[in-house]
Amino acid sequence: MTTARPSCLAESLNGTLSDMMDRDSSIVLIGQDIGRLGGVFRVTRGLQGRFGVDRVRDAVLAESSIVGQAIGMSIAGLKPICEIQFDGFVYLAMNQIVTQAAKMRTRWNGDLDLHLVVRVPVGGGIRAVEHHSESPEALFAHTPGLHVAYPSSPEDAAAMLEYACHLGAPVIFFEPKRLYWHRRRQARSDAHALSALGARVVRSGSDITVAGWGAVLEEVLAAADDLAGTIDVEVIDLRWIAPMDADTVLTSVARTGRLLIVHEAVEFCGVGAELAATVSERGWADLTAPVRRLAPPRHIYPPADFEADHLVDQPAVVRMIEEMCR
């Protein structure tokens, strides 16, 4: 008897896109090289051959055009899913995303369902340089009218993508690059999020709460395993950056009394600062120690040979947890 190999993020997303397009003829994909090539990371591999060039559209090299076309498709009643080739290229579509898509539903008094998903490969760990290894989630989380998704596992990514596609509001859907073809993953609990937009407790513990999202959850869970028997670590996957489910984090902190927030984006003005402020304001009476953050400094992403010095790694998470639990 052979054991099926575990799915990776790219395969999970590919299968989900295929299933959704089978069921809903209004779903259209658009992006640079997503058709014949299947995208840089092969997430859309085989979909143009199956659904045709009208539904899996290779776009010109212009992110503003990709998102602009998708907004028009959505207004016309389609459900477009864009692919931005790399995180650092999404800035070229900021006008379309921030000044147009994010505001359209309110501008039309809520009478418009804007089915729009912008998929963005995100983060480092693939030996690339700036514009290919960035983590810009805070820019979009700050923008009213946008939902921001940031899954950390293949199973969650599939469910979150399907939800995003049918939400009726624009979603920036971040996909951690280093998880695309990564099959060996840390064990997680079977607990489910309390809602489609909720955070999820992926490891239960009693001594400290560690919250994060995306690929860095692998380092956090590995650190929690290292400390098992000495420090009991509870790990929360935030899953959605905006809207943010702070209640799940607050409930956990009420049990543990401590909160560490770990993320791959630079620490300054990051999403972790918002979560830290919220817990400090609403959960002050439950805290037995100051809320701490662990994230890279405010530096431009370095060349490949130096990215290990920039990213948060497992030993750094272990050291911070030990320091907070002395």
C-alpha positions as CSV (number, residue, x, y, z in Angstrom):
1,M,0.0,0.0,0.0
2,T,1.4,3.4,-1.0
3,T,0.9,6.5,1.0
4,A,-0.2,9.6,-0.9
5,R,2.4,12.3,-0.7
6,P,1.2,15.4,1.2
7,S,-0.2,18.3,-0.9
8,C,1.9,21.4,-1.1
9,L,0.6,25.0,-1.4
10,A,0.9,25.2,-5.2
11,E,-0.9,22.0,-5.8
12,S,-3.7,22.9,-3.4
13,L,-4.3,26.2,-5.0
14,N,-4.2,24.7,-8.5
15,G,-6.7,22.1,-7.6
16,T,-9.0,24.7,-5.9
17,L,-8.9,27.0,-8.9
18,S,-9.7,24.0,-11.2
19,D,-12.6,22.9,-9.1
20,M,-14.1,26.4,-8.8
21,M,-13.8,27.0,-12.5
22,D,-15.5,23.7,-13.2
23,R,-18.5,24.8,-11.0
24,D,-18.7,28.5,-11.9
25,S,-18.2,29.6,-15.5
26,S,-18.0,33.3,-14.4
27,I,-14.5,32.7,-12.8
28,V,-11.7,34.0,-15.1
29,L,-8.0,34.0,-14.4
30,I,-5.7,36.8,-15.7
31,G,-2.0,37.4,-15.2
32,Q,1.4,37.5,-16.9
33,D,2.5,34.0,-18.2
34,I,-0.3,32.2,-16.3
35,G,-1.6,30.4,-19.4
36,R,1.0,28.5,-21.5
37,L,3.7,28.7,-18.8
38,G,1.4,28.1,-15.8
39,G,2.8,31.1,-13.9
40,V,6.3,31.5,-12.5
41,F,5.5,29.2,-9.6
42,R,3.3,26.9,-11.8
43,V,0.2,27.5,-9.7
44,T,-2.0,27.7,-12.8
45,R,-0.3,24.9,-14.7
46,G,-2.6,23.0,-17.0
47,L,-5.6,25.3,-16.5
48,Q,-5.5,27.1,-19.9
49,G,-5.4,23.8,-21.6
50,R,-8.5,22.7,-19.7
51,F,-10.5,25.9,-19.7
52,G,-9.3,27.8,-22.8
53,V,-7.6,31.1,-23.5
54,D,-10.8,33.1,-22.8
55,R,-10.9,32.0,-19.1
56,V,-7.1,31.7,-18.4
57,R,-5.8,34.9,-20.0
58,D,-2.1,35.7,-20.5
59,A,-1.8,39.5,-19.9
60,V,0.7,42.1,-21.0
61,L,3.6,43.0,-18.7
62,A,1.6,45.7,-16.9
63,E,0.2,45.1,-13.4
64,S,-2.0,48.2,-13.6
65,S,-3.6,46.7,-16.8
66,I,-4.0,43.3,-15.2
67,V,-5.9,44.7,-12.2
68,G,-7.7,47.3,-14.2
69,Q,-9.1,44.7,-16.6
70,A,-10.1,42.6,-13.7
71,I,-12.1,45.4,-12.1
72,G,-14.0,45.9,-15.3
73,M,-14.7,42.2,-15.6
74,S,-16.0,42.2,-12.0
75,I,-18.3,45.1,-12.7
76,A,-19.6,43.2,-15.8
77,G,-20.5,40.3,-13.6
78,L,-17.5,38.0,-13.8
79,K,-15.3,36.8,-10.9
80,P,-11.8,37.5,-12.0
81,I,-8.7,36.2,-10.1
82,C,-5.5,38.0,-10.9
83,E,-2.0,36.8,-10.5
84,I,0.8,39.3,-9.7
85,Q,4.0,37.6,-10.6
86,F,6.0,38.8,-7.6
87,D,5.1,40.8,-4.4
88,G,7.3,43.8,-5.3
89,F,5.4,44.2,-8.6
90,V,2.1,44.8,-7.0
91,Y,3.0,48.5,-6.3
92,L,2.4,49.1,-10.0
93,A,-1.2,48.3,-9.5
94,M,-1.7,50.3,-6.3
95,N,-3.8,53.0,-8.0
96,Q,-6.2,50.4,-9.3
97,I,-6.4,48.5,-6.0
98,V,-6.4,51.3,-3.5
99,T,-8.1,54.2,-5.2
100,Q,-10.5,52.2,-7.3
101,A,-11.3,48.6,-6.2
102,A,-11.2,49.3,-2.5
103,K,-13.7,52.2,-2.7
104,M,-16.1,51.0,-5.4
105,R,-18.6,49.2,-3.2
106,T,-19.0,52.2,-0.9
107,R,-19.0,54.6,-3.8
108,W,-22.0,52.7,-5.1
109,N,-23.8,52.6,-1.7
110,G,-23.2,48.9,-1.3
111,D,-25.2,48.0,-4.4
112,L,-22.2,46.6,-6.2
113,D,-20.7,43.2,-5.6
114,L,-17.0,43.5,-6.6
115,H,-15.8,39.9,-6.9
116,L,-12.1,40.4,-7.3
117,V,-9.2,38.4,-5.9
118,V,-5.6,39.6,-6.5
119,R,-3.2,36.7,-5.8
120,V,0.3,37.8,-4.8
121,P,3.3,35.5,-4.2
122,V,4.9,36.9,-1.1
123,G,7.9,36.8,1.2
124,G,11.5,35.5,1.0
125,G,13.4,32.3,1.5
126,I,13.8,31.6,-2.2
127,R,17.2,33.3,-2.6
128,A,15.8,36.2,-4.6
129,V,16.4,40.0,-4.1
130,E,14.2,43.0,-3.5
131,H,11.0,43.2,-5.4
132,H,11.0,39.4,-5.4
133,S,11.0,38.8,-1.6
134,E,9.0,41.5,0.0
135,S,6.1,41.4,2.5
136,P,3.8,44.3,1.9
137,E,0.7,43.2,3.8
138,A,0.6,46.2,6.1
139,L,0.1,48.6,3.1
140,F,-3.1,46.8,2.1
141,A,-4.3,46.1,5.7
142,H,-4.3,49.9,6.2
143,T,-6.6,50.4,3.3
144,P,-10.4,50.5,4.1
145,G,-12.4,48.4,1.7
146,L,-9.9,45.6,1.2
147,H,-9.8,42.2,2.7
148,V,-6.3,40.7,3.2
149,A,-5.7,37.0,3.3
150,Y,-2.4,35.4,4.3
151,P,-2.7,31.5,4.6
152,S,0.1,29.3,6.0
153,S,-1.0,25.8,4.9
154,P,-2.3,24.2,1.8
155,E,-5.6,23.1,3.3
156,D,-6.3,26.6,4.7
157,A,-5.3,28.3,1.5
158,A,-7.8,26.3,-0.5
159,A,-10.7,27.1,1.8
160,M,-9.7,30.8,2.1
161,L,-9.3,31.2,-1.7
162,E,-12.8,29.8,-2.3
163,Y,-14.2,32.1,0.3
164,A,-12.4,35.1,-1.1
165,C,-13.6,34.4,-4.6
166,H,-17.3,34.5,-3.6
167,L,-17.0,37.3,-1.0
168,G,-18.2,40.1,-3.3
169,A,-15.5,42.4,-2.0
170,P,-11.8,42.9,-3.2
171,V,-9.3,40.5,-1.6
172,I,-5.5,40.7,-1.6
173,F,-4.5,37.0,-1.3
174,F,-0.9,36.6,-0.2
175,E,0.7,33.2,-1.0
176,P,4.1,32.5,0.8
177,K,6.5,31.5,-2.0
178,R,8.7,29.2,0.1
179,L,5.7,27.1,0.9
180,Y,4.6,26.6,-2.8
181,W,6.5,23.3,-3.2
182,H,7.3,22.6,0.4
183,R,5.9,19.3,1.5
184,R,7.3,18.7,5.0
185,R,5.3,20.7,7.4
186,Q,5.1,21.0,11.2
187,A,2.2,19.2,12.9
188,R,-0.9,21.3,13.7
189,S,-3.9,20.7,15.8
190,D,-7.3,19.9,14.2
191,A,-9.0,22.9,15.8
192,H,-10.9,25.0,13.2
193,A,-11.3,28.7,13.1
194,L,-14.5,29.9,14.7
195,S,-15.5,31.7,11.5
196,A,-14.4,31.9,7.8
197,L,-12.5,35.1,8.7
198,G,-11.3,33.9,12.1
199,A,-7.8,33.1,13.4
200,R,-7.0,29.5,14.3
201,V,-5.2,27.9,17.3
202,V,-2.8,25.5,15.6
203,R,-1.1,24.4,18.8
204,S,-2.5,24.6,22.3
205,G,-0.4,25.7,25.3
206,S,-0.6,27.4,28.7
207,D,2.6,29.4,29.2
208,I,2.8,31.9,26.2
209,T,0.8,32.8,23.1
210,V,2.7,33.2,19.9
211,A,0.8,34.7,17.0
212,G,1.9,34.8,13.3
213,W,0.9,34.2,9.7
214,G,2.3,32.8,6.5
215,A,5.5,30.9,6.2
216,V,7.0,32.0,9.5
217,L,4.4,29.8,11.3
218,E,6.7,26.8,10.4
219,E,9.5,28.4,12.4
220,V,7.2,29.2,15.3
221,L,5.8,25.6,15.4
222,A,9.2,24.1,15.2
223,A,10.4,26.4,18.1
224,A,7.3,25.3,20.1
225,D,8.3,21.7,19.6
226,D,11.9,22.4,20.7
227,L,10.6,23.9,23.9
228,A,8.0,21.2,24.7
229,G,8.4,19.9,28.2
230,T,10.0,23.2,29.4
231,I,7.6,25.9,28.1
232,D,4.1,25.1,26.9
233,V,3.6,27.3,23.8
234,E,0.2,28.1,22.2
235,V,0.4,29.1,18.6
236,I,-2.2,31.1,16.7
237,D,-2.4,31.4,12.9
238,L,-4.0,34.8,12.2
239,R,-4.9,33.7,8.7
240,W,-6.7,37.0,7.8
241,I,-4.7,40.3,8.2
242,A,-7.8,42.4,7.5
243,P,-10.2,42.1,9.1
244,M,-8.1,41.0,12.0
245,D,-9.5,38.5,14.5
246,A,-8.0,39.9,17.7
247,D,-10.7,38.2,19.9
248,T,-9.1,34.7,19.4
249,V,-5.7,36.1,20.4
250,L,-7.2,37.9,23.4
251,T,-8.9,34.7,24.5
252,S,-5.6,32.9,24.3
253,V,-3.7,35.6,26.2
254,A,-6.3,35.5,29.0
255,R,-5.1,31.9,29.6
256,T,-1.3,32.4,29.0
257,G,-0.7,35.9,30.2
258,R,2.0,36.5,27.5
259,L,2.0,37.4,23.8
260,L,4.8,37.2,21.2
261,I,4.0,38.3,17.6
262,V,6.2,36.9,14.9
263,H,6.2,38.0,11.3
264,E,8.3,38.1,8.2
265,A,7.6,41.8,7.2
266,V,9.8,44.4,8.8
267,E,8.9,45.2,12.3
268,F,8.4,49.0,12.0
269,C,4.8,49.9,11.3
270,G,4.0,46.2,10.7
271,V,0.8,44.3,11.2
272,G,2.3,43.1,14.5
273,A,2.2,46.6,15.9
274,E,-1.6,46.8,15.4
275,L,-2.1,43.4,17.1
276,A,0.2,44.4,19.9
277,A,-1.7,47.7,20.5
278,T,-5.0,46.0,20.4
279,V,-4.1,43.3,23.0
280,S,-2.4,45.9,25.2
281,E,-5.5,48.1,25.1
282,R,-8.1,45.4,25.5
283,G,-6.2,42.7,27.4
284,W,-4.0,44.7,29.8
285,A,-5.4,43.1,32.9
286,D,-4.6,39.6,31.6
287,L,-1.0,40.3,30.7
288,T,1.8,39.2,33.1
289,A,4.6,40.6,30.8
290,P,4.8,43.2,28.0
291,V,3.7,42.2,24.5
292,R,6.8,41.6,22.3
293,R,7.3,41.5,18.5
294,L,9.9,39.5,16.6
295,A,10.5,40.6,13.0
296,P,13.3,41.8,10.7
297,P,14.6,45.4,11.0
298,R,13.6,48.2,8.6
299,H,16.1,47.2,5.9
300,I,15.8,46.7,2.2
301,Y,15.7,42.9,1.5
302,P,19.3,41.7,1.1
303,P,21.0,39.7,-1.7
304,A,20.5,35.9,-1.6
305,D,23.7,35.1,0.4
306,F,22.5,37.3,3.3
307,E,18.8,36.6,3.5
308,A,19.2,34.1,6.3
309,D,20.6,37.0,8.4
310,H,17.5,39.0,7.6
311,L,14.7,36.5,8.1
312,V,13.4,35.4,11.5
313,D,14.5,31.8,12.1
314,Q,13.7,29.0,14.6
315,P,16.5,29.7,17.0
316,A,15.5,33.4,17.3
317,V,11.9,32.4,18.1
318,V,13.2,30.0,20.8
319,R,15.4,32.6,22.4
320,M,12.6,35.2,22.5
321,I,10.1,32.8,24.0
322,E,12.7,31.7,26.7
323,E,13.4,35.4,27.5
324,M,9.8,36.2,27.9
325,C,9.1,33.2,30.1
326,R,11.9,33.6,32.6
